[in-house]
């Protein structure tokens, strides 16, 4: 009976060993799969860091552009400046006539005095 018991124990032990072996092979396959993914994960990490740096640079550029835009003239300012230039162009002939009249007046006064 002891031989029979030992044989049964040995069979049970061998069955357990076989299950452990299968389990280890399964774990080894999973580990290989993870190790195969490591370069891809590293590449994704590098890409994420690069995108983060680019994002920070873009935020700085956006801030600079917004600052430049805020210092630019608004549409109303441009229209006001154009209107002022138009007014200057409209009044130039009258001012020219006034200046010519003053010059003629002064010329006649100086020629009559001498």
C-alpha positions in Angstrom: 0.0 0.0 0.0 2.8 2.4 0.7 4.1 1.8 -2.8 0.7 2.6 -4.2 0.4 5.7 -2.0 3.8 6.8 -3.1 2.9 6.3 -6.8 -0.3 8.3 -6.3 1.6 11.1 -4.5 4.2 11.1 -7.3 1.5 11.3 -9.9 -0.1 14.2 -8.0 3.3 15.9 -7.6 4.1 15.5 -11.3 0.6 16.9 -12.2 1.3 19.9 -10.0 4.8 20.3 -11.6 3.2 20.2 -15.1 0.7 22.9 -14.1 3.5 25.0 -12.7 5.5 24.5 -15.9 2.5 25.5 -18.1 1.9 28.5 -15.9 5.5 29.6 -16.0 5.5 29.2 -19.8 2.4 31.4 -20.0 4.0 34.0 -17.7 7.1 33.9 -19.8 5.0 34.6 -22.9 3.4 37.5 -21.2 6.8 38.8 -20.1 8.1 38.6 -23.7 5.1 40.4 -24.9 5.7 43.2 -22.4 9.4 43.4 -23.3 8.5 43.6 -27.0 6.2 46.6 -26.1 8.9 48.5 -24.2 10.4 50.3 -27.3 6.9 51.3 -28.4 6.2 52.7 -24.9 9.5 54.5 -24.8 8.8 56.0 -28.2 5.3 57.1 -27.1 6.9 58.7 -24.0 9.4 60.6 -26.1 6.6 61.7 -28.4 4.5 62.9 -25.5 7.5 64.9 -24.1 8.1 66.4 -27.5 4.4 67.4 -27.8 4.5 68.9 -24.3 7.5 71.0 -25.2 5.9 72.1 -28.4 2.7 72.9 -26.6 4.6 75.2 -24.2 6.4 76.9 -27.1 3.0 77.4 -28.8 1.6 78.9 -25.6 4.5 81.4 -25.5 4.0 82.2 -29.2 0.2 82.7 -28.6 1.0 85.1 -25.7 3.4 87.1 -27.9 0.9 87.3 -30.7 -1.9 88.4 -28.4 0.4 91.1 -27.0 1.3 92.3 -30.5 -2.4 92.3 -31.5 -3.4 94.2 -28.4 -0.9 97.0 -29.3 -2.1 97.2 -32.9 -4.6 99.9 -33.9 -8.2 98.8 -33.8 -10.6 99.2 -36.7 -12.1 102.3 -35.2 -8.6 103.9 -34.8 -7.8 103.2 -38.4 -11.1 104.8 -39.5 -10.5 107.8 -37.3 -7.0 108.3 -38.8 -8.3 108.0 -42.3 -11.1 110.5 -41.5 -8.5 112.9 -40.2 -6.3 112.5 -43.3 -9.4 113.1 -45.4 -10.2 116.3 -43.5 -6.6 117.5 -43.9 -6.9 116.9 -47.6 -10.2 118.7 -47.8 -8.9 121.7 -45.9 -5.5 122.0 -47.6 -6.7 124.2 -50.5 -8.3 126.7 -48.1 -5.2 126.9 -46.0 -3.1 127.3 -49.1 -5.3 130.2 -50.2 -5.0 131.8 -46.7 -1.2 131.5 -46.8 -1.0 132.9 -50.3 -3.3 135.8 -49.3 -1.0 136.6 -46.3 2.1 136.5 -48.5 0.5 138.8 -51.1 -0.7 141.1 -48.3 2.7 141.3 -46.7 4.3 141.7 -50.1 2.1 144.7 -51.0 2.7 146.2 -47.6 6.5 146.0 -47.9 6.5 147.2 -51.5 4.3 150.2 -50.6 6.5 151.1 -47.6 9.7 151.2 -49.7 
